[in-house]
C-alpha cells in the first residue's frame, strides 16, 4: 500500500513538472511581440487613364449674319419677318434713297458728255495725224496738242465710267439680300424707318447645322476623345441625349479663361434645337499614354505635400507624388514610382520613413 502511494506521488509530481515546462517553452508570435498588425499592399501597374467629364456648352448657328443698311434712306419694303426661311441672294428689304438715284442719273449724263468729248478729240487727232503725213502741212506742235487732248479726254471718259459704276453699285445697296440660305431670326426695321450704315435691319442664321462649343480646361486639352462623337443634353429635353461630332479646335489657350475651344457639329435639319441654347457636353477622354491609377486611400495629403507609402525590403518609405485625374477606379498619380512597386492600400500621415512592415498583397478591384 505504501509502495503504491509513492508511485502515485511521483507520477503527480512528474505531470505537474511537465505542464510547467511546456508552458514556458512555447515561442511568441513575432507580430504580437512587436505589436504590429499585418498591413495590406498592392502591386503598382500601368493602365489606361480614362475619364468621363461634363462641361457646359453653347449651341450656336453654323452661320450668322447681321444685315445693316449700306446707304442712308427710308425703308420702302420689308419682304420677310422672323421665322421666314430664305435662300442665298433673295431680296429681303428695299431702301428708298432718291438722292442716290439722282446721282446715278447725273453721272450717266456725265459719262455721255465725256464720251462725246473723247470721240471728238480722237477724231481730231486722227485727222491731224493723217494730214501730217504730207510734209509742211501740219505744225508738229499742233499734232502733239491734238494727241495730248485725246489722251486727256480718254482718261476723263474712263474716270466717268468708273464713277458711274460705283454709283450703280451704291444703287445695288438699296436692296438688302440674303448672304446664304437660312432663317430670319431678327427684324429691326419697318417700312418708313430712316436707316443708315449703323442701322441693323435683319439677322439671318443657318440653323440646319449647329456649332456646339465647349470650353475645355487646360488639364484636359492634351487628352484624346475615345470617339469623335460626344453626347450632350439640354434642359429643354430632360432625359434625352443628342450626339455631335468633333470638327475643329482652336489650338490655343484663351488667357482669360485658361481653356481651349473645341467645336462640334450637330445636324439640325428638323430645327428641333435652338441656336443660343445652353447645353452640357459629356466628353469621354483618355491620356495618350498609360499611367498609374491607385486607390484614393493610398494617397495622403498634408499641409506640405502629397505622398504614397512604398514598401522596399519590408521597410516603409514615403514617396512624394502629384495628383492627376480622379476617376471611378481611383486617382492618377505621378512621381518617382515605377511599375511593380509595392504600395500600401491605406496610407496615413502617422507612418514614419524607415518603419519595418509586416504586409500582405491584395488584388485591387
Buried (B, 14 or more C-beta within 10 A) or exposed (E): EEEEEEEEEEEEEEEEEEEEEEEEEEEEEEEEEEEBEEBEBBEBEEBEBBBEBEBEBBBBBBBBBEBBBBBBBBBBEBBBEEEBEBEEEBEBBBBBBEEBBEBBEEBBEBBEEBBEBBBEBBEBBEEBBEEBEEEEEBEEEEBEBBBEBBBEBBEBBEEBBEBBEEBEEBBEBBBBBBEBBBBBBEBBBEEEBEBEEEBBBBBBBBBBBBBBBBBBEEEBBEBEBBEEEBBBBBEEEEEEEBEBEBEEEBEEBEEEEEBBBBBBBBEBEEEEBBBEBEBBBBBBBBBEEEBBBBBEBBBBEEEEEBBBBBBEEEEBBBBEBEEBBEBEBBBBBEBEBEEEBBBBBBBEEEBEEEEEBEBEEEEBE
